Amino acid sequence: MAPARTIPTITWAMIVVWLIFASVPLWIEKVGLYHYLGVEILIFAMYALAYNLVLGHAGLPSFGHGAFFGVGAYAFGLAQFNIAANLWVCLAAAVGAAAVAGALVALFISHRRGIYYALMTIAFGQIFWFIAIKAHGLTGGEDGLLKIERLPATLGVTVFDLKSNVALYYFVLVVFVAVSFLLWRIVHSPFGRVVKAIKQNETRARFVGYDVWRFKAAILVISACLSGLAGGLFSMAQASAFPDVMSLHYSGYVVMMTLVGGGLVSFWGPVIGAVAFFLARDIIGAVTTGWMLWFGLSFVVLVLFKPEGIAGIYQSLAQRRAKAAAPVVAPNSQAR
Amino acid sequence: MTSIVNLLPHLLNGIALGLLFSLIALGFMLILGLMEQINLAHGSLFALGAYFAYALCAARLPLPPDWLAVWAAVPLIWRFAAAVVLAPILVAPFGLILERLMRRTYGRDPLYGLLLTFGVAMVIEELIRVVWGTPDYMLPVPQEISGGFIMLDLIWSTYRFWAAGMAIVAMAVVWVIVERTRFGAMVKAGAHDSEIVQALGIDLTKLRVWVFVLGTMMAAFAGVIMAPLWGIRPHMGVDAVVPAFLIIVLGGVGSFWGAAIGGLLVGMVVGLSSAYASEWSMLSMYLLLLLVVTFRARGLFGKKSVLEV
């Protein structure tokens, strides 16, 4: 049976997001910001998109995703020092290490859901964070892993130097485009549909005959891989890897970004959230100390009154406008 | 034989630590067990208690200087006693506000309560940074209960044992309130079947406020007691909330004795493992959790609960 609504491979929203990000280096300094902020936003937008695979699409509240991001960051650095100082090798190491970490966690928690899932992921996040702090020989402890280099990207005969922030930005953008495209396809693949069905009703999905455990484990591993990739890029961007990003705080920040942006109702919500998070950090942070106070308060207000986030607000505004434009509508056209 | 004797101090310290862990988990357990709400802001209320205690003990209060001089002249033991009593009372309004906010999430996906309290935890932590700054503080301990004593040729910290004693007192108070009073019976019945309890004419909303306030005050009380041992810093809340939920998951949700025994187990495991690898001793509690939860999904004494949705 043909699906009721085919999902296009490329959407206008996708192109608009990519084009906006592509134009950022042209104007970001003119509005008083700086190129490195753009790199940070892109990396965390990628991370939040990957995270939303678990929270928004599978309905599994992971509060320990910082572990995968951090494992990716450390793996990038360690691969550079111990295996080969080659960008592709290091990024592959970041993805691979995060995949192993994700699989390990998935093994223990994939039969869980809801709050227990959240609590168990907090525990795992703390385990990884604790190891990162204590294993001085491997990770440098609280001082972190320093002197990670921004390796040049070799493509056949041409070599792109990524030392400048603008060059790094465009490299990260290429990865971001690839990752967001991949995620869009995963979400709308038959696999993604099953994951969505599990979110809606796990018991029913099991009775239909799907091996729910495998799907939940797979979605976590995919999300962990891409979070690790983002982590690897982040360690390259800041030329070091620290245990901070694995702490409960940072794991919570990505939840906040995803929710504030509207990851529960929109594919691009996490991207909006990452932008809002970093703009709030830099703009509110410039005016007052304690920017998290204000961001946290707005997060609390959103959770209470509009958990669908910024994208949700936009959607209901658009709906209201559509209703105002055409006041006489058949009642069942609003069912969506 | 000698190895067992050598382990004895670690075991005793572990038991003391375990009682303290149970104390930290107590308020969290109350709110989760009786209201089916996860309060991730528990740690921040714990931290607030510690900071208020510091303000009282070190006489750093927003009061006229001559009043402060009078207060600072009071012997430390009385200031400390005042902190133990007053800090939880000062933190209680925060619990009231939090309960008001959480009311909107009752009956919805429990995830929203979790997200809300996480947001509140971030806000309180940042508030602490704005008010008190980022440096570490030490809570001064009165001479009567500080220092050490010698037993079995070993030096023991007096405060640690005094604190463990206070943990037992707090647990006893909570046990009596929950298990031996009309209030406790009504709240427990409400957690079991809220419709019937409301049909009997009991105002469950009001009862829940009191449960939440009690849980908040327990968090703050634990914060005061732990402050001299852990030091006072803005992120001490996270250091407290993680063991708290860990103990609850380990002991089993909704079980008073589960929380108490879970805390003791964690304390003993941390205490004993610190005999072999002190650097890594905190990791042992996570491994214990994984071990228990892998084989007993509901924890040691758990009943079916909201956590399983």
Interface residues (C-beta under 8 A of the other chain):
Chain A: P61 F63 F108 H111 R113 G114 I115 Y116 A118 L119 M120 I122 A123 Q126 I127 F130 I131 K134 S247 L248 H249 G252 V255 M256 L259 T289 G290 W291 M292 L293 F295 G296 L297 F299 V300 V303 L304 P307
Chain B: I38 L101 R104 T105 P110 L111 Y112 L114 L115 L116 F118 G119 V120 M122 V123 E125 E126 L127 R129 V130 H235 V238 V242 F245 L246 V249 E279 W280 M282 L283 Y286 L289 L290 V293 T294 A297 V306 L307 E308 V309
